Amino acid sequence: MPALPFETLPLELKRRMEAGERLRLIDVREPQEHAVASISGAELIPMGTVPARLTHLEAQADADVLIVFCHHGVRSLQVVNWLREQGIENCQSLAGGIDRWAAEVDAAVPRY
């Protein structure tokens, strides 16, 4: 199986979700950002806590593709890079983050 691209686009993610692909959304923003805007069903794991949650994320990646997102896609790409360095290949960053998701997929998600 070829390696997943490092990023997925919001409209591609929406299509994959609607197709029933096994995905796990991981929000690596801070709790105060999550309080402003979130994607339904996403698990909040702030970026600074990701190393401590590695075992948890490894277990999730065994069953589902991890889709990591932040505000604009910078932190999530760093997290995906780090996860892949730890041997978790089954992960991608949401290109443009929750901001691009709100702009292109779900206008009900507040932009900040």
Sequence and secondary structure as in RCSB ss.txt:
>XXXX:A:sequence
MPALPFETLPLELKRRMEAGERLRLIDVREPQEHAVASISGAELIPMGTVPARLTHLEAQADADVLIVFCHHGVR
SLQVVNWLREQGIENCQSLAGGIDRWAAEVDAAVPRY
>XXXX:A:secstr
     SEE HHHHHHHHHTT  EEEEE S HHHHHH   TT EE  GGGTGGGHHHHHHHHHHSEEEEE SSSHH
HHHHHHHHHHTT  SEEEETTHHHHHHHHT TTS   
